[in-house]
Amino acid sequence: MAKKQFSVRTADIASSLFWMAVGVGVSYAGYDLELGRLRDPGSGFLLFWVGVIMVGLSLSIFIRALRRETGAHAIKPFSLGVRWKKNIPVVVALFFYAALFTWLGFILSTVLLLIFLFKAVEPQRWSVAVIGAVLSALVTYTVFHLWLRSPLPTGVLGIG
């Protein structure tokens, strides 16, 4: 029995629509956190614009796919060759991160997310995961909160 083949056009249309929807969700979450102004960005400013960029890039792929000939370059079904065992937990972790970001605060939620990613995606030693997560969160906090003066949620513990 032959495996079903999908065209690049179909795959690009489907994936661009998915990422457009994710981008809209990210933008809405940023808008919900308060945008602020360019000179005084709110905690959702960066998240909002990341979502807008995601929508823009997805829209460009969508338009390019619509202009492509139907059936060009058959590809394998997207489920083949994808590392689902690693991708699904990462997406779930990102949703938890977004949901708990304000409640836990920037530093704590970011450290927990990065530790998970360092252990789940390409497993690192615990020392590397914890030190890498803490340093990454602190550097990011320094850049956005201290240097750019962007307000970040402090969370229930009142840190960061």
C-alpha positions in Angstrom: 0.0 0.0 0.0 1.5 3.3 -1.0 1.9 6.0 1.6 -0.1 9.2 1.0 2.0 12.1 -0.4 1.3 15.7 0.3 2.4 18.6 -1.8 4.7 21.3 -0.6 1.8 23.8 -1.3 -0.6 21.9 0.9 1.9 21.6 3.7 2.9 25.3 3.5 -0.8 26.4 3.5 -1.6 24.2 6.5 1.5 25.1 8.5 1.2 28.8 7.7 -2.5 28.9 8.9 -1.4 27.1 12.1 1.4 29.6 12.8 -0.9 32.5 12.0 -3.3 31.3 14.6 -0.5 30.9 17.1 0.8 34.4 16.3 -2.7 35.9 16.8 -2.8 34.1 20.2 0.6 35.4 21.2 -0.3 38.9 20.1 -3.5 38.8 22.1 -1.7 37.5 25.2 0.8 40.4 24.8 -2.0 42.9 24.4 -3.7 41.5 27.4 -0.6 42.0 29.5 -0.5 45.7 28.6 1.5 47.1 25.7 2.7 50.4 27.1 4.4 52.9 24.7 7.6 52.7 22.7 9.5 54.7 25.2 7.8 53.0 28.2 7.0 49.4 27.1 4.6 47.4 29.1 5.1 43.7 30.1 3.2 42.6 27.0 5.0 44.8 24.5 7.6 42.3 23.3 5.1 39.4 23.3 2.7 41.4 21.2 5.2 42.3 18.5 6.6 38.8 18.4 3.1 37.6 17.6 2.7 40.3 14.9 6.0 39.2 13.3 4.8 35.5 13.5 1.6 36.5 11.7 3.5 38.5 9.1 5.9 35.7 8.3 3.1 33.1 8.2 1.1 35.3 5.9 4.1 35.6 3.5 4.5 31.7 3.4 0.7 31.4 2.9 0.7 33.8 -0.1 3.7 32.1 -1.6 2.0 28.8 -1.2 -1.1 30.0 -2.9 1.0 31.1 -5.9 2.7 27.8 -6.2 1.4 25.2 -8.6 -0.7 22.4 -7.2 1.1 19.1 -6.6 4.6 20.5 -6.9 7.2 18.5 -5.2 5.4 15.8 -3.3 6.6 15.4 0.2 6.1 12.8 2.9 3.3 13.2 5.4 4.3 15.7 8.1 4.1 13.1 10.8 7.0 11.1 9.3 10.4 12.0 10.5 9.2 14.6 13.1 10.4 14.1 16.6 6.9 14.2 18.2 8.2 12.8 21.5 10.2 16.0 21.9 8.0 18.5 20.1 4.7 18.0 21.9 6.1 18.4 25.5 7.9 21.6 24.3 4.7 23.1 23.0 2.8 22.1 26.2 5.6 23.6 28.3 5.3 26.9 26.3 1.6 27.0 26.9 2.2 26.5 30.7 4.8 29.2 30.6 2.4 31.6 29.0 -0.4 30.7 31.5 1.8 30.9 34.6 4.1 33.8 33.5 2.2 36.6 35.4 1.5 34.4 38.5 5.0 33.0 38.9 6.8 36.1 37.6 9.4 36.4 34.9 12.5 35.0 36.6 10.9 31.9 38.2 8.7 31.0 35.2 11.6 31.4 32.8 14.1 29.4 34.9 11.6 26.6 35.2 10.8 26.6 31.5 14.5 26.6 30.6 15.4 23.8 33.0 12.6 21.8 31.4 13.9 22.6 27.9 17.5 21.8 28.8 16.4 18.4 30.1 13.7 17.5 27.6 15.0 18.6 24.2 18.7 17.7 24.2 19.2 16.3 27.7 22.0 18.1 29.7 23.4 17.4 33.1 21.4 18.9 35.9 24.2 21.3 36.7 24.3 22.6 33.2 20.5 22.8 33.0 20.1 24.8 36.3 23.1 27.1 35.8 22.2 27.7 32.1 18.6 28.4 33.0 19.5 30.8 35.9 22.1 32.7 33.9 19.9 33.0 30.8 17.0 34.3 32.9 19.2 36.8 34.8 20.8 38.1 31.6 17.4 38.5 30.0 16.1 40.2 33.1 19.1 42.5 33.1 18.6 43.5 29.5 14.8 43.9 29.5 14.1 45.1 33.1 17.2 47.0 34.1 18.6 48.2 30.8 15.5 48.8 28.7 13.3 49.4 31.8 10.5 47.1 30.6 8.3 46.1 33.5 8.2 42.4 34.0 5.8 40.5 36.3 7.2 39.8 39.8 4.8 37.0 40.6 3.7 35.5 43.9 7.2 35.5 45.4 7.8 39.2 44.5 11.1 38.5 42.7 12.0 39.8 39.2 
